[in-house]
Amino acid sequence: MPGIRPYPWQTDTSIGDWYYNKNWKYRGADWVIHMLVDIVSKNGNLLINVVQRPDGSLDPEPEQILAEMAKWIAINGEAIYETRPWLIHGETSATRPTAIFVFSRSGWTFAVATSRGLTAGEGPVRAKGGHFGEDFAYSAKDIRFTMKGDKTLYAFAMGWPADGKLVIRSLARFPEVTGKITGVSLLGYGGQVKWTHDADGLAVQLPAEKPCDYAVALKITGEDLRGFKPELALPQVQAIQPDNAGNYALGAEDAEMHGDGVKTENQGGQPNVGFWDKAGDWVSWKVKFKEPGSFKVSASCSTANGESALAVEIGDQKVEAKVPATGAWDKFSTVEMGVIEVKQAGDQTVKVRPRDAQTWKPVNLRWIKLTKNPR
């Protein structure tokens, strides 16, 4: 599901193929845990298929995945079990069970919790609905929430910030907010964390060492924790600024998605725009141009289904180029798209679309770069 539903829902997936397939590449524990956190925060259940050999035993990879899941749950389980999604926009939802199987040295463990509520995530990645659409490039900017009782809120960061500081803008404090935060701790860390709470949000200075991999959870205590206004606190899309040379790098993690299918995923170890199956889907970036000018446009693309073509638009200006087949979704090549004129300074929208429906074949897009073109 792309968002919260008022009724319980469930999605099922597998860490490998749906049957034993020795040629199939297994998913990692990070993929399972990120999916679990996102789904639980949206009133859903996750049913995971753990692939077994024909004799019922496990390959080393599933054994390792399950061991890492058990280790993660031992630290963060209180933010999953017996929790409710966080309330936003004043709506509530029905109670639902959450069931998770975890393998540990003592064998299989089965746990059940119930959850209720409406939640909203924070950050650039928004998981969308649909079949076979499960790869999302989560980072520390992506926050998911669960709640226990009325006085404990959990905020999962889907990564570890490089600067060691986590800012949750959904918890910004301003006159319309009635919520009050009295304590913040990091699950799995025995010491105290420094934090501040103001109109910019809840800012937490994390310790030097992370307590676990994949996703970390803050435990936030206080009063009236459903009294925050994330819908008012979250900033609008920020314009991308130039580097010191006046050039622009438009990454997949900053793109706005337009369409039912297109979304951010991770191929080849880096975020990219993927699942771009429909010619009507497109992506955009808000860019702050300091001055008018001429820019060379390049794109990092891959396509496994044959040659395609893209168009880049800024105002009434447009450049087009063919995207050669790279043979695999994780094999990217740089496409030189030509020179485009920016006629005026200020915030403008850079749009990337299929050149036309007739020649369109799915493309993965890692980035667009605008490099100053000397006149």
C-alpha positions in Angstrom: 0.0 0.0 0.0 1.3 3.5 -0.8 -0.2 5.0 2.4 -2.1 4.3 5.6 -5.4 2.4 5.4 -8.0 2.5 8.1 -8.3 -1.3 8.0 -5.7 -4.0 8.4 -3.8 -5.0 5.3 -1.1 -7.4 4.4 1.6 -7.8 1.8 3.6 -10.9 1.1 7.0 -11.2 -0.4 10.0 -13.5 -0.4 13.7 -13.1 0.4 14.5 -15.2 -2.7 12.4 -16.9 -5.3 9.1 -18.4 -4.3 10.6 -21.9 -4.5 14.1 -23.1 -4.1 16.2 -21.7 -6.9 20.0 -22.0 -6.6 20.5 -19.4 -9.2 18.3 -16.8 -7.5 20.0 -13.9 -5.6 18.7 -13.5 -2.1 17.6 -10.2 -0.6 19.5 -8.7 2.3 18.3 -8.2 5.9 18.3 -4.4 5.2 15.6 -4.9 2.6 13.4 -6.9 4.9 13.8 -4.6 7.9 13.1 -1.4 5.9 10.0 -3.0 4.4 8.8 -4.2 7.8 9.2 -0.7 9.4 7.4 1.1 6.5 4.5 -1.4 6.5 4.0 -1.5 10.2 3.9 2.3 10.3 1.0 2.2 7.8 -1.3 -0.3 9.6 0.0 -3.3 7.6 1.3 -6.8 8.2 4.4 -8.3 6.5 4.3 -11.9 5.5 7.8 -13.1 4.6 8.6 -16.3 2.6 11.9 -17.8 3.8 13.2 -20.1 1.0 14.1 -23.6 2.0 16.0 -26.4 0.3 13.9 -29.4 -0.8 14.9 -31.2 2.4 13.7 -28.3 4.6 17.1 -27.0 5.5 18.4 -23.4 4.7 21.1 -22.0 2.6 23.7 -19.9 4.4 22.2 -16.7 3.1 18.7 -17.2 4.6 20.4 -18.3 7.9 22.4 -15.1 7.9 19.4 -12.9 7.1 17.3 -14.5 9.8 20.1 -14.1 12.4 20.5 -10.4 11.5 16.7 -9.9 11.8 16.8 -11.5 15.2 19.6 -9.3 16.3 17.8 -6.2 15.1 14.5 -7.2 16.7 16.2 -7.8 20.0 17.1 -4.1 20.0 14.1 -2.5 18.3 11.3 -4.9 19.0 9.6 -2.6 21.5 9.0 -0.1 18.6 7.3 -2.9 16.5 5.4 -5.1 19.0 2.3 -3.8 20.7 2.5 -0.5 18.8 0.1 1.7 17.0 0.8 3.9 14.0 1.1 7.6 14.8 -2.0 9.7 14.5 -1.9 12.4 11.8 -4.7 14.7 10.4 -6.9 13.7 13.3 -8.0 10.3 11.8 -8.0 6.9 13.5 -8.1 3.4 12.2 -9.0 -0.1 13.3 -6.9 -2.3 15.4 -4.8 -4.9 13.5 -2.4 -7.7 14.4 1.2 -7.7 13.4 2.8 -11.1 13.1 6.5 -11.7 12.7 8.5 -14.9 12.6 12.1 -14.6 13.7 14.7 -17.4 13.8 17.3 -17.4 16.6 19.6 -20.0 18.2 16.8 -21.4 20.2 14.6 -21.9 17.2 11.6 -20.1 15.6 9.9 -17.3 17.6 6.4 -16.1 16.8 5.1 -12.8 18.1 1.9 -11.0 17.7 1.1 -7.3 18.3 -1.8 -5.1 17.5 -1.6 -1.7 15.9 -4.0 1.1 15.2 -3.9 4.6 13.8 -2.9 6.7 10.8 0.7 7.6 10.3 2.7 9.6 7.8 6.4 9.2 7.0 8.9 11.9 6.6 11.6 12.1 3.9 12.0 11.7 0.2 11.1 8.1 -0.3 7.4 7.1 -0.6 6.7 3.5 -1.1 4.1 3.0 -3.7 1.6 0.2 -4.3 1.7 -2.3 -7.0 3.1 -5.8 -7.7 6.9 -6.3 -7.9 7.6 -2.8 -6.8 9.6 -3.4 -3.6 13.0 -1.6 -4.1 13.3 1.8 -2.4 16.5 3.7 -1.7 15.9 4.6 1.9 18.2 6.9 3.8 18.5 8.7 7.2 16.2 11.4 5.8 13.4 8.8 5.7 11.5 8.6 9.0 8.7 6.2 10.0 6.6 6.4 13.2 4.9 4.0 15.5 3.4 4.6 18.9 2.8 2.8 22.2 0.0 4.1 24.5 -0.4 7.9 24.5 3.0 8.9 25.9 5.6 7.0 23.8 6.4 7.7 20.2 9.0 5.8 18.2 10.7 7.4 15.2 12.7 5.1 12.9 15.4 6.6 10.8 16.0 4.3 7.8 19.7 5.0 7.9 22.5 6.6 9.9 23.1 10.3 9.2 26.7 11.0 8.1 27.0 14.0 10.4 25.5 12.1 13.4 22.6 14.5 13.7 19.0 13.5 13.1 16.3 16.2 12.6 12.6 15.2 12.7 10.7 18.1 11.1 7.3 16.4 11.7 7.8 17.2 15.4 8.3 20.9 14.9 7.1 23.1 17.7 5.0 26.1 16.9 1.8 27.8 18.3 -0.7 25.3 16.7 1.1 22.4 18.4 -0.1 21.0 21.7 2.4 18.1 21.9 5.2 18.2 24.4 8.4 16.2 24.4 10.0 15.4 27.8 12.6 12.7 26.9 14.5 11.2 24.0 16.6 8.0 24.0 18.1 5.8 21.3 17.1 2.1 21.4 20.2 -0.1 21.9 22.3 2.7 23.4 22.8 2.9 27.1 23.9 6.5 27.3 22.0 9.7 27.1 21.6 11.6 23.8 21.6 15.4 23.5 18.5 16.9 21.9 16.7 20.2 21.3 13.1 20.9 20.3 12.0 24.0 18.5 10.3 25.3 15.5 12.7 23.5 13.2 11.8 20.1 14.7 13.3 17.6 17.1 17.1 17.6 16.6 19.1 14.7 18.2 22.8 14.4 18.3 23.5 10.6 17.9 26.4 8.8 19.6 29.6 8.0 17.6 28.7 4.3 17.2 25.3 3.1 15.9 23.6 0.5 18.0 22.4 -1.6 15.1 22.4 -1.6 11.3 19.7 -0.8 8.7 17.2 1.3 10.8 17.6 2.9 14.2 14.7 3.9 16.5 14.4 6.9 18.8 12.1 6.5 21.8 10.3 9.8 22.4 8.3 10.4 25.6 6.0 13.3 26.4 2.5 14.6 26.7 -0.2 14.8 24.0 2.1 13.3 21.4 -0.7 13.1 18.9 -0.9 16.9 19.1 1.8 17.7 16.6 1.0 19.0 13.1 3.4 17.3 10.6 1.2 18.4 7.7 2.0 22.0 8.6 5.6 21.4 9.8 7.2 19.6 6.9 8.9 22.0 4.5 8.0 22.4 0.9 10.3 21.0 -1.7 13.7 22.7 -1.4 15.3 24.1 -4.6 18.6 22.6 -5.6 21.5 25.0 -5.3 24.5 25.2 -7.6 28.0 24.0 -6.6 30.9 26.4 -6.4 31.4 26.2 -10.1 27.8 27.0 -10.9 26.9 23.5 -11.9 23.9 21.4 -10.8 23.5 17.8 -9.9 19.9 16.5 -9.8 20.0 13.2 -8.0 17.2 10.5 -7.9 16.7 11.0 -4.1 15.7 14.6 -4.7 13.3 14.0 -7.6 9.6 14.6 -7.5 7.7 11.7 -9.0 4.7 12.2 -11.3 2.7 9.1 -12.2 1.4 5.9 -10.7 4.4 3.7 -11.3 7.7 5.7 -11.3 9.5 5.7 -7.9 13.0 5.7 -6.3 14.8 2.4 -6.0 18.5 1.2 -5.7 20.3 -0.4 -8.5 24.1 -0.9 -8.5 24.5 0.5 -5.0 23.1 4.0 -5.8 19.6 5.5 -5.8 17.9 5.8 -9.2 14.5 6.6 -10.6 13.0 3.2 -11.6 9.8 1.3 -12.5 9.4 3.9 -15.3 7.2 1.7 -17.4 4.6 4.2 -18.6 5.2 6.9 -21.1 2.9 9.2 -19.2 5.1 9.2 -16.1 7.7 11.9 -15.5 10.0 13.4 -12.9 11.1 16.9 -11.9 13.4 18.9 -9.7 13.1 22.5 -8.4 16.3 24.3 -9.2 17.5 27.7 -8.1 19.3 29.4 -11.0 21.5 32.3 -9.9 21.5 33.8 -13.3 20.5 33.1 -16.9 22.9 30.9 -18.9 23.6 28.0 -21.1 24.1 24.5 -19.7 25.2 21.2 -21.1 22.8 18.5 -20.1 23.9 14.9 -19.3 22.1 11.9 -17.8 23.1 8.6 -16.2 20.7 6.0 -17.5 20.3 2.2 -17.9 17.7 0.2 -19.9 17.5 -3.5 -20.3 14.8 -3.6 -22.9 16.3 -1.8 -25.9 16.9 1.8 -27.0 14.7 4.5 -25.6 14.7 8.4 -25.6 14.3 11.1 -23.0 13.6 14.8 -23.1 14.7 17.5 -20.6 12.6 20.7 -20.3 13.3 24.0 -18.6 10.5 26.5 -19.2 9.9 26.6 -23.0 13.4 25.1 -23.8 13.9 21.4 -24.4 16.7 19.0 -25.4 16.2 15.4 -26.4 18.5 12.4 -26.8 18.4 8.6 -27.4 19.2 6.3 -24.5 21.2 3.3 -25.7 20.4 -0.1 -24.4 22.9 -1.0 -21.6 21.7 -4.6 -21.3 21.0 -4.6 -17.5 19.1 -2.4 -15.1 22.2 -1.9 -12.9 24.5 -1.0 -15.8 24.4 2.7 -16.3 26.0 4.9 -19.0 26.2 8.7 -19.4 24.1 10.2 -22.1 25.0 13.6 -23.5 21.7 15.3 -24.2 22.9 18.7 -25.7 22.8 22.3 -24.6 19.8 24.1 -23.0 19.3 27.8 -22.4 18.0 29.1 -19.1 16.4 32.4 -19.8 15.9 33.8 -16.4 17.2 33.5 -12.8 15.2 32.2 -9.9 13.4 28.9 -9.0 12.5 26.9 -12.1 11.3 23.3 -12.6 13.5 20.9 -14.5 11.3 18.2 -16.1 12.4 14.9 -17.5 9.9 13.1 -19.7 9.9 10.3 -22.3 10.5 11.9 -25.7 7.4 10.2 -27.1 5.1 7.3 -26.3 5.9 5.5 -29.5 9.6 5.0 -28.9 9.4 4.7 -25.1 11.0 1.8 -23.3 11.5 1.7 -19.5 14.6 3.6 -18.3 16.4 3.8 -15.0 17.6 7.3 -14.3 20.4 7.9 -11.7 21.0 11.6 -12.2 20.7 14.7 -14.4 23.7 17.1 -14.5 23.6 20.7 -15.8 27.1 22.0 -16.5 27.8 25.6 -17.4 28.5 25.9 -21.0 31.1 28.6 -21.9 29.8 31.0 -24.5 
